[in-house]
Amino acid sequence: MTKIAILVGTTLGSSEYIADEMVAQLAPLGHEVTTFLQPTISELTPYTHWIIVCSTHGAGDLPDNIQPFCKEVALYYPDLSQVKFALCAIGDSSYDTFCQGPEKLIFAIENCGAKAFVDKIQIDVQQDPTPEDPALAWLNQWQAKL
């Protein structure tokens, strides 16, 4: 089936937990799924499908663990024209920077040619205190496209 990289941007662990649940949903379907907490471009070369599960930290920033990857992409401008991605953004709507952290990463990878293959989801922890539920429902809607 499909080789899928799940890129995780997390501060408190919610995004990592969602990624683990996604792996549990996709692996039995025959997909080869690997989770990356500190990805590098060289590690991701074999993967044409990326699922980005990322929260927003501080005032609309990326979590610390995914910032080096975003900087690497912006600095080296790799050819990502073969990459198809899906974004699962997690945020808190009580902040005016709701789900803006992951948008910085999306901007960087789209500038390198990556294309979204499904609509993103923005999960509001104010409305969904168990964010893995809407994330898995979203995944279930389009996983057949993989």
C-alpha positions in Angstrom: 0.0 0.0 0.0 1.2 3.5 0.8 4.3 4.7 2.7 3.0 7.4 5.0 5.0 9.8 7.2 3.2 11.3 10.2 5.0 14.5 11.2 4.2 15.5 14.8 4.5 19.0 16.2 3.7 18.8 19.9 4.2 20.6 23.2 2.0 18.8 25.7 1.7 15.4 23.9 -1.8 15.7 22.4 -0.6 15.7 18.8 1.7 12.7 19.5 -1.3 10.8 20.9 -3.4 11.6 17.9 -0.6 10.4 15.6 -0.4 7.1 17.5 -4.1 6.6 17.0 -3.8 7.4 13.3 -1.0 4.7 13.0 -3.3 2.2 14.8 -6.1 3.0 12.2 -3.9 3.0 9.1 -1.5 0.1 9.7 -4.1 -2.6 9.7 -5.2 -1.4 6.2 -1.7 -2.4 5.0 -0.1 1.1 4.9 3.5 1.5 6.1 3.2 4.3 8.6 6.1 6.0 10.5 5.9 8.8 13.0 8.5 11.5 13.1 8.8 13.7 16.2 12.0 15.5 14.9 11.9 14.9 11.2 14.6 15.8 8.7 14.3 16.1 4.9 16.7 13.2 4.4 14.5 10.9 6.6 11.4 11.9 4.7 12.7 11.3 1.2 11.1 7.9 0.8 7.6 9.2 1.7 5.3 10.8 -0.8 2.4 11.1 1.7 2.7 13.2 4.8 0.1 13.6 7.5 1.0 16.6 9.6 -0.4 16.6 13.1 0.6 19.8 14.8 -0.5 22.1 17.6 0.0 25.8 18.0 2.3 26.9 20.8 2.6 30.4 22.4 1.5 33.2 20.2 0.9 31.3 17.0 4.2 29.4 16.9 5.2 25.9 16.0 6.1 23.6 18.8 9.8 23.4 19.6 10.2 19.9 18.3 9.1 20.7 14.7 10.7 24.2 14.4 14.1 22.8 13.2 12.4 20.9 10.4 10.5 24.0 9.3 13.8 26.0 9.3 15.5 23.2 7.3 12.8 23.4 4.6 12.9 27.2 4.4 16.8 27.2 4.3 17.4 24.4 1.8 14.3 24.7 -0.3 14.1 20.9 -1.2 12.0 19.7 -4.1 8.8 18.5 -2.5 6.8 18.4 -5.7 6.1 14.7 -5.2 4.8 15.2 -1.6 1.0 15.1 -0.9 0.1 16.2 2.6 -2.9 16.4 5.0 -3.0 18.8 7.9 -4.5 18.1 11.3 -4.1 21.3 13.3 -4.9 21.5 17.0 -5.5 24.7 18.8 -7.4 26.6 21.4 -10.0 29.1 20.0 -9.7 31.3 23.1 -6.4 32.6 21.5 -6.5 34.9 18.5 -3.7 32.8 16.9 -5.9 29.7 16.8 -4.2 26.9 14.7 -1.7 29.4 13.2 1.5 27.5 14.2 1.1 24.7 11.6 0.3 27.2 8.9 4.0 28.3 9.0 5.1 24.8 8.2 2.4 24.4 5.5 3.6 27.7 3.9 7.2 26.4 3.9 6.5 23.0 2.3 4.0 24.5 -0.2 6.8 26.9 -1.3 8.8 23.8 -2.1 6.0 22.2 -4.2 4.1 20.0 -1.7 0.4 19.9 -2.3 -2.5 19.2 0.0 -4.6 16.2 -1.1 -7.5 16.7 1.4 -9.0 19.6 3.3 -7.3 20.3 6.6 -9.0 19.9 9.9 -8.7 22.5 12.7 -9.5 20.9 16.1 -10.5 23.3 18.8 -9.7 21.9 22.2 -12.3 24.2 23.7 -15.0 22.3 21.7 -13.3 18.8 21.5 -11.6 18.0 24.8 -10.8 14.6 23.2 -9.1 15.8 20.0 -8.3 12.3 18.7 -12.1 11.7 18.1 -12.5 14.4 15.4 -9.0 13.6 14.0 -9.9 9.9 13.5 -13.3 10.8 12.0 -11.5 13.1 9.6 -9.0 10.5 8.7 -11.7 7.9 8.2 -13.4 10.2 5.6 -10.4 10.2 3.2 -8.1 7.3 4.1 -9.3 5.4 1.0 -7.5 8.0 -1.1 -4.1 6.7 0.1 
